[in-house]
Amino acid sequence: MRCANKYTILIADRNPYVRKFLKRELAKEGYQVILASSIREVFKFMFTKRPPDLFVIDPELFAYTKETLPFTSLQGRVPASSIIVHGFRHFNDLPIEVPRGTVFVEKDGES
């Protein structure tokens, strides 16, 4: 196991199995992992003194709410929090905007 220097990753996914799997695999590598199952839970961690260093967000969380995440405020922090959108290819159909520099990782049997 390598030391990740307390690098904190927030996993926000509607599927509890995906959340648990990602937490297990990332924790094995030494990362501190926080789980969120809703947009409200993401908000809880977003504006703390020390927000997570990386947000991994399932865009389908937005399909069931009218709330949006202020992604640009995450990138305006010093240091900026990074964002990975982890979803299915059809995520472009959802009413969310992500800032430039956000990475998209498609969900499939390999991710």
C-alpha positions as a printed Julia matrix, in Angstrom:
111×3 Matrix{Float64}:
   0.0    0.0     0.0
   1.39   3.41   -0.9
   0.9    6.49    1.24
  -1.43   9.02   -0.31
  -0.63  11.77    2.23
  -4.24  11.93    3.42
  -5.5   12.75   -0.08
  -9.29  12.75    0.32
 -11.68  11.52   -2.36
 -15.44  11.94   -2.24
 -17.4    9.28   -4.14
 -20.96  10.36   -4.97
 -22.88   7.64   -6.77
 -26.51   6.55   -6.73
 -25.48   2.88   -6.66
 -24.37   1.69   -3.19
 -22.37  -1.18   -4.71
 -20.35   1.22   -6.86
 -19.71   3.45   -3.81
 -18.54   0.52   -1.68
 -16.39  -0.95   -4.46
 -14.62   2.34   -5.19
 -14.11   2.99   -1.47
 -12.57  -0.45   -0.93
 -10.2   -0.16   -3.88
  -9.1    3.42   -3.16
  -8.7    2.83    0.58
  -6.38  -0.1    -0.23
  -4.15   2.43   -1.97
  -4.07   4.63    1.12
  -6.63   7.28    0.2
  -9.16   8.65    2.65
 -12.59   8.08    1.05
 -15.89   9.77    1.86
 -19.15   8.37    0.46
 -22.2   10.36   -0.6
 -25.46   9.01   -1.98
 -27.14  12.35   -2.76
 -26.45  15.88   -3.9
 -27.27  17.14   -0.4
 -24.52  14.94    1.05
 -22.06  16.33   -1.51
 -23.01  19.88   -0.45
 -22.24  18.95    3.16
 -18.59  18.31    2.28
 -18.17  20.85   -0.5
 -17.92  23.98    1.61
 -15.98  22.77    4.62
 -12.61  24.25    5.62
 -10.89  21.32    3.95
 -13.1   19.92    1.18
 -12.12  16.68   -0.54
  -9.22  16.93   -2.98
 -11.15  14.98   -5.61
 -14.86  14.62   -6.31
 -15.99  11.53   -8.27
 -19.61  12.25   -9.18
 -22.29  10.16  -10.87
 -24.2   12.64  -13.07
 -27.37  10.57  -12.69
 -27.68  11.96   -9.16
 -28.92  15.1   -10.93
 -31.65  13.21  -12.78
 -33.75  13.0    -9.62
 -33.43  16.53   -8.3
 -33.64  20.13   -9.45
 -30.51  20.97   -7.48
 -27.21  21.59   -9.19
 -23.67  21.59   -7.9
 -21.6   24.76   -8.21
 -18.66  22.97   -9.82
 -16.9   26.23  -10.63
 -16.67  27.11   -6.94
 -14.72  23.88   -6.37
 -12.19  24.88   -8.97
 -11.97  28.42   -7.6
 -10.45  27.16   -4.34
  -6.73  27.25   -3.67
  -5.77  24.52   -4.18
  -8.62  23.65   -6.52
 -10.58  20.45   -6.03
 -10.5   18.15   -9.05
 -13.66  16.63  -10.52
 -14.25  13.31  -12.27
 -17.7   12.66  -13.73
 -18.21   8.88  -13.66
 -21.3    7.96  -15.66
 -22.85   6.39  -18.7
 -22.4    7.85  -22.16
 -25.92   9.35  -22.15
 -24.95  11.73  -19.32
 -24.89  14.57  -21.86
 -28.71  14.35  -21.86
 -28.82  15.46  -18.21
 -29.23  19.14  -17.33
 -25.8   19.71  -15.79
 -22.86  21.79  -16.83
 -19.34  20.88  -15.89
 -16.39  23.25  -16.06
 -13.5   22.94  -18.47
 -10.88  20.5   -17.22
 -13.4   18.09  -15.72
 -12.59  14.5   -16.63
 -15.32  12.12  -17.82
 -14.88   8.38  -17.17
 -17.54   6.21  -18.76
 -19.15   3.52  -16.61
 -18.95   0.09  -18.13
 -17.95  -3.39  -17.05
 -14.31  -2.27  -16.85
 -14.59   0.98  -14.85
